[in-house]
């Protein structure tokens, strides 16, 4: 049931414009803001204040911070891909994950993308190769 609740909450964000560091349904969010918003839907409040971060995936100041937060607040997933899981992606050949999304099925995910906003996309081979972690909501 939890996976279905996560997917339903994520779908509410479809069409929300992209806004760096934002997390307001309908007004704007980035990839982390989407996950934060789904967390608030499920639990009412966020588990921590989010420190400032830059939009550039090459920013090394907070390298590893996305994975550290996922490991602290979410539950590591193994086995099959399933709707409701949070996936972390490495971008631009970087070692650390700098992007996150929510799976809605083993082949589809929802994420916030610059210039497009919150969209549903296919988990293509290119995206799948970049997955560096999967987590569930507690």
N, C-alpha and C positions, 0 to 999 in steps of 0.2 A: 504493500500500500504506500509506503514512504516514497518509492520511486515515482509512482503516479502523482503524488502530491507535489513533488519537486518539479516534475515536467509541467504540471498544470500551472504552478507558480511562475516558472520560467516563460511559459507561453504568454502570460499576461504582459511581459515586457516587449514582445515583438512590436517593431515599429518605433520604439523609443529612440530618439536621436543619440548619436555618439557625442559624449561630453567627457573629456578627460577628468578623472577623479570624482565624477558625479555618481550619484546613486538614487535618482528620483524617477520613479515610474512615470513614463509619458513625457518627462521633461529632458532627461538625459542621463547617460551612464557610460562607463567604459566596461571592459570585461570583468574587472574585479567588482565594480559597482553592481553589475548584474547578479553576481554570486552573493554579494552583500544584501541586495534587495530580496532575493529568494530566501536567504537566511532569515531576514526580518519577517517575511510572510510566514515562515514555518515556526519561528521562536519568539517573535515580538521585538527583540532588541538584538543588536550586534554584540559579539563577544568582546570586542576591543575597538578602540579608536585606531583608525588607519593612519600611519605616518604619511607625510607628503612623499610623492614619488613622481619621477619624470615620465613623459610619454615615450621617450626613446627606448627601444628594446636594447640598445647598446649601452645604456646607463649602467655602470658597474657599482654605483653607490649602494644599491639595495639588491645586489646579486644574491640569489637564493632566498630572498624574503618571501616570495610567493609560495615556494615549496615549504619553507619553515612554517608559514601560517597554515597551510593546508595540513601539514603533519600535526600541528598543535590543535586545530579546531575540527578537523574532519577525520574520517575513518579510512585508512588505506583499503583499497579494493584490489582483489586479485580475481583471476578467473575470467569469466565472460564479460564483455561490455554490456551494460544495461542502462536503460533510461533512468535518469535521476542522478547518475554519477557526475562528479566534477572532474573534468580532464584538464591537465596542464600541458601546455605546448612549448617546445623550444622553437624560437623563430630565428631566421637569418643565420643559421648555423651556430648559434650560441649554445653553450653548455647548459646554461640555467634556463628554466622555464620563465617566460615573460608574458604568457597569454593563458587565459583560462576560459572554459566554456562548460556548458551543461549538456550531457547527452540526453537526447529524447528517445533514442533507440540505438541499437548497435551500429547503425549506419548514418545517423543524423544527429546534429547538435545545434544548440542555440548559443550565439556569442554576440558581443558588441564589437563592431568593426568600424574603423574610421571611415568616414564618408558614406557608410551604409546604415549605421545604427545597429540596433539589435535585429538580427536576422537568423533564420533557420538555414542550415547549410548541410551538404553531404560530407560525411567523413570519408573523403577520398583517400587513395593510397598516399598522396602527398601529405595530407593532414595526419593520417595514421602514423606515418614515419616520424612525425614530430612529437607525438604523445610521449611525455616523460613521467607521467604519473596519473593515477586515477584514485578518486576518493569519494566516499559517500557522506551524506549528512548524518550526524549522530542520531 
